[in-house]
Amino acid sequence: MRVTPARPPAPCDRDPGFAATLKQVDDVYAKAQGQVADKRMVDAHATLEEARDLMALMADLRRRNGVIVCSDHMNAHHEEKEQVLNEAAVRDALGRLKSPYSRLFVKFGWYRRREHTMSSYVIGKTVALSFADAERRIVEELAKVGFGILTEIDVQATMKKKLGLEMPPYRILGACNPKFASQAIAVEPAIGALLPCNAVVRQDAAGAVHVELMDPNAVLRLVDKPEVTTLATEVRQRLEQALAQV
């Protein structure tokens, strides 16, 4: 018996990214199910870790459509609680220092502004891949959603050559979708200063590999034009789709 898929509920039925978002969620769980069937439990666990990023995709889908559910309130509550606990810990640690600079950090809350900035302009994840495989995968997945790599900066090699500095592997990939770039430039010619959409593949000191992409919603908001905001939303959807498959 063939089951006809239900029509998305309003207002999500008007969201062009609705089907793509649900497909990403379904693909991850289908992948994990196949790995469990093959008794590849470690791989299945790594795949299911991606579900955390997918929950952010679903939350973004709801926000775009003005839909708020109980879990959104709970998540907001937990995030606020963690923020309060983290700030209390930082204040306590800085308060133990004698330097006048530490007291200024506490008084003006500079550590809070820095923490927010560091987490507000990228979308990313830690992957269970080698550095080389992570770079290859994100390039492949970006290509599938229409982004080619215009530039590649080997930060590790540059720091070694210019400063004699040793650091873990770190690459910056300049990703560009010609269609979106041309539309953005037509609206705001100076927007090229904010392009392309950079992707970072890096390995930290502990050996973990991270893949991080510029959040176009955060960066292109600087332009403050409705046409660019619309483009940024669509670009983010594609970047999230690529990231979810790495």
N, C-alpha and C positions, 0 to 999 in steps of 0.2 A: 504494500500500500504506500502510495506516495503522499507525503505530508507537505502541504503548501505552507511556506514560511509565513508567519504572522507579520502584518504591517507594523513597522515601528510605531510606538505610541507618540502622540503629539507631546511636545513640539519637536521631538527628535526625528520625526518623519521628514522634516525640512532640512536636516543637517546632512550635508554631502559627505561628511566623514563618518557617519554612523555605521554603515556596513563595513567599512575598512577597519574601524576600531574593534568591532565585535569579531571580525575575522582574525585580527591579530591575537585576541584573547583565545579564540577557539584553536588557532594553530599551535599556540604554546602548549595547551593542555593535550591536544592530539599528539604532539611530538613527545611529551612526557609519557603518555599512555603507551605509545609504541616502544619507548625505551624500557618501560616496566615490563612489557610483554617479552622483550628480548633479554630481561634480567640484567639490564645495565642500570643498576640502581643509582650509582654515583652520577652518571649522566642525567638521569631523571631528576635527581635532587638539584643539580645545577640548572636544569631547564626550568624547574618549578620556582627557582629563585627569581626568574624573570617575571613571575606573576606579580611580584611587588611593584615592578615598573608598570605593569599593565594596569594595576589598580589606580596608578596616577593617571593613566590614559583615560580610564573610565570616569575618574573624578573630573578631568578636564572636559570630557564629553558632556557631563552633567552641567558643569559651570557654563559652557558655551550656550546651553539651552535653558538656563535658569532653573534647573531641576535640583532640588536639595533633598537628600534622604537622611535617614537617621545616622548612617555610618559617617556622613560628612560632618555632622555635629560632633560625633564621637571623636573623629580624627582631629578636628579643630581643637577639641578639648584636650586631647592627649598632646598635640603639638604645643599648645599654650602651656600645659603643665611641664613638659620637658624644657621649654624655653625658660620658665621660671626657675626650675631646678638647676639648669645649666648656669643661668646668670647668678644664682645664689652661690654656686660652687666657685665661679670665677671671682665674684666679689670677695668671698672668703679667702681665696688664694692670694688675690692682689692685696687684700687688706693686711696680710701678714708681711708684705714687703715694706721696706722703709723708704724706698725711692719716692720722691714727690711725683714722678711720672706715673707710678702705679696708682696713686691717689687720684690723679687727674682722670685716669682710665675709669675708675670707679665712679667719680663724680659726674662725668659727662656721658658715661655709657658708651665709650668709643668701641669697646669690644663687641657690643651688640650690633652696631652698625657694620662692623667688619664681618661678623658672622653672617648677617643677612646678605651682604653683597656677595660673599663667596658662594652662596647657595642659590642665588636668584637669577643668574644669567646663563646657566648651563643646564642641559638635561643629560644624564649619564648613568652608567652602571658599572659595576665590577664584573668581569667576565672570567669564566673558568677556561681560559685559552692562553696559549703562549702569546707573547707580544707580537710576533710575526703573524700568527694566525688571526689575532684580533684586528690587526691592521688590514689584512687581506679581506676579512669578512666584512668590515664596515665599508670598505671601498666597493665590494661587490653589492652589498645591500643598498648603498646610496645610489649606485648605478641603476638598480631596479626601480627606484622611485624618481629617476630622472636627473640625478646629480653626478656630474663628472668632477674629477680632481684636477684643478688648475695649477695648484702649487703644492709642494711638499717640503717642509722644513724639518731637517734633522737637528733638533735642538741639542741632543746629546753630543753629536759630532761637532756642532758649532761651538758649544761651550768648551769642549776639549781643545779645539784648535785655537780659539781666541783667548781663552782664559786658563787653559791647562786644568780645567775643572772636571772632575769625574762625577758622573751622575747616571742614574738608570736610564734606559731607553725612553725617549720622549719625541713624538712626531706631531707636527701640526699640518693638517691636510686642509687645503682651501677648496671647499666643495661649492659647485655652482650649478644652478639650473638655469639655462639661458632664457627660457620663457619667463620665469619669475623675475630674473634679473632685469630683463628688458622692460617689463611692465613697471618695476619699481623705479628704474632710471627715468622712464617717461613721466612718471608722477613727480619725482624729486631727483633732478640730475646729480645733486651732490651726494646722493645716498651711496655712491660708490665707495665713500670713505668707511662705510660700515659693512662692505662686502669683501670677499665672499663669506659664506657660512663656514666658519672654521670647525673642523673636527680634530679632537686631540686623542691620541692613543699614547698612554704612558704607563710606565711600570714604577711602582713605589719602592721604597727601601726594603719593604718586607717581601717583595716579589709579586705582589698582587697587580693585576693588569686592569686598567680603567679605560673605558671609552666614553668620551664626553663631547657633546655637540653644543654649539652656540644656540641659546634659546632665542629664536627670532622675535618672539612676542616681547621679550624683555629689551632686546637691543634696538629693534626697529621702532619701538614705542617712542624713542627719542625724536623721530621725525614728526610725530603728532599729526598724521593725516589719515583720514578714514580709509582711503584706498590702500595705503601701505599696511594699515592694521589688518585689513582683510587678507592681503597677500601673506602677511606674517603668520596668520592663523593657519592658512593652507600649507605653507612651508613647514611649519612646526608639525602638522599632522604627518607629512611625508617623512620628516626626520625621525619622528617617534616610531613610525612604521619600520624604518630601516634599523633603528637601534634595537627594537624589540626582537629582531631576527638574528642579532649577533650572539 
